[in-house]
Amino acid sequence: MSDQRTARATLTAVAEPGDTFLNRIIGHCGPEEALEAIRTGRLPGALDATPKEVKRLDQWRIRLIAAEPDQDMAVCARFRGRLICPGDPEWPTTLDDLGTGRPYALWLLGPGDLRYWCLRSVAIVGSRAASPYGLRAAADFASDLADEGWTVISGGALGIDAAAHRGALAADGPTVAVLANGVDVPYPASNEGLFAEMARRSLLVSESPPGTHPHRLRFLVRNRVIAALSRGTVIVEAEARSGALNTAGWAAKLGRVVMAVPGPITSRSSVGCHRLLREEGVTLVTRPEEIIEAVGRIGTDLAPPPATPVLPRDHPE
């Protein structure tokens, strides 16, 4: 493994995902020099840091002592996982839309090609405490989208996420779970069977190295990756305070299509969707055909085979 890849693998263990300060350092001097800055506590000349950022640098230096990138890579290799970095053929260039919030690297498990699958992809997310109506809608949408050659992206959580993944798998279609923990950590445990099936047939993705357990804030942080990987995000059910609404916010910020499914006016599970639908630019969808119409058919004929070089932009205008 190259020094740059080792450095990026180390950074995934040292800092929380998508740290803008760390990405500024990487952008200024590269991952190896960024790691050296953490080790020494000395920033490259042209970079300034706030007191909070200096404190984070100190925290990273402490974590660096325990970091074992070679062991992480060995563990990853044992379960046939892999690490991808910016510039790799499998790296989706749409992640660059996150700017200083983009991942340092991604840990993957499964046979799918992430960049290729994301050329035509839709995120389906929603409430963990989903209703039978929401579960049916998520599964049916995912299954029909998979039949049409679309990749279904979600977060691997209970409820809507799991229903979307299962719907795509039932149609023998591709699906990607962006996790808030290591790809070898089955969380939630009740989805262990689903994750095992996805590892065999689809793709598990994480910004954190193997063995990493979930943390509350990482669930929100990973939502930006779900939004960035997909052409549009469908919210099937969401209460007034829901992580799915955070994903919708990221999708809007990144210029992706935001869609929501209406529900019964008496259902708490649809309050967030109805609030979204009152916002400008949010599309109401009730059928898979409406989702495809909203995100467009760009990429249907342009999607290259996985072996081709990285495209300048994975979401052509």
NORVENCOR-V476473 format. One record per residue. OMEGA is omega in degrees with one decimal (* if undefined). Layout:
# NORVENCOR-V476473
omega = <OMEGA OMEGA>
This chain:
# NORVENCOR-V476473
omega = <-177.6 178.9 179.4 179.4 176.6 179.6 -179.6 175.7 178.8 -177.7 178.0 179.2 -172.1 -174.7 173.7 -176.9 171.4 179.9 -174.9 178.9 179.1 179.1 174.2 178.9 179.1 -179.9 -177.9 -171.2 179.0 -175.1 -179.0 178.9 176.1 177.8 177.8 177.4 176.6 -177.2 -175.0 -175.3 -179.1 -179.6 172.3 -170.0 -171.4 -175.6 173.0 179.4 174.8 176.8 178.5 179.4 176.1 178.0 177.8 177.8 177.7 179.0 179.2 -179.7 177.3 179.6 -178.3 -179.6 -176.9 -177.0 179.2 -175.5 179.8 177.9 177.8 179.8 179.0 176.9 179.7 -179.7 -178.5 177.5 173.5 172.3 -179.2 175.5 173.0 -175.0 174.9 -178.3 176.0 177.8 -177.4 -177.0 178.4 -177.5 177.6 175.6 177.5 177.5 179.1 176.6 -179.2 175.0 -176.0 178.9 174.9 178.2 177.3 173.8 -174.7 173.2 179.5 -173.1 -174.9 173.7 -169.7 -177.1 -179.1 -179.2 -176.9 177.2 177.8 -173.6 177.2 174.6 174.1 -176.5 179.1 -171.3 171.6 179.0 -173.2 175.8 174.7 176.9 -179.1 179.3 179.2 -179.4 -178.3 -178.8 -179.0 178.1 -177.3 -180.0 -179.0 176.9 178.2 177.2 -179.5 175.7 179.1 174.4 178.5 -179.9 176.0 -171.5 175.8 -177.8 173.9 172.9 -174.0 -178.5 -177.6 178.8 179.2 178.3 -177.5 178.2 178.8 179.7 179.5 178.2 -177.2 -179.8 179.9 175.6 -175.3 174.6 175.6 -169.6 176.0 -178.5 178.2 -177.3 178.7 -178.8 -178.2 178.1 -1.9 -174.6 -179.2 176.7 -175.8 179.0 177.6 -179.4 178.7 178.6 178.7 177.8 178.6 -168.4 -172.8 -173.3 170.8 -174.3 176.5 172.6 -175.6 -176.7 178.1 178.1 -178.4 178.0 -173.7 174.9 -173.2 -176.1 -178.3 177.5 177.5 -177.0 -177.5 -179.3 -179.7 179.3 176.0 -178.6 -176.3 -177.6 -171.3 176.7 179.7 -178.9 176.9 174.0 -176.8 173.5 177.7 174.6 -175.7 175.4 -173.3 175.5 178.5 177.6 175.2 176.5 177.7 178.1 177.4 179.6 179.0 -179.2 -177.8 178.9 176.7 178.0 176.9 -178.4 178.6 179.7 178.5 177.3 177.7 -179.1 179.4 -173.2 174.4 -176.9 -178.7 -178.8 -179.4 177.5 -179.1 176.2 176.9 -175.3 175.0 -178.2 179.1 175.5 178.3 -175.4 174.9 178.6 177.8 -179.4 177.7 179.6 179.3 176.5 -179.4 178.0 -177.1 -177.7 178.0 -178.4 178.5 -179.5 -179.3 -178.7 -174.6 -175.8 -177.6 172.8 -174.5 -174.2 -177.0 177.7 177.8 177.4 176.3 175.7 -179.4 173.9 -178.9 179.4 *>
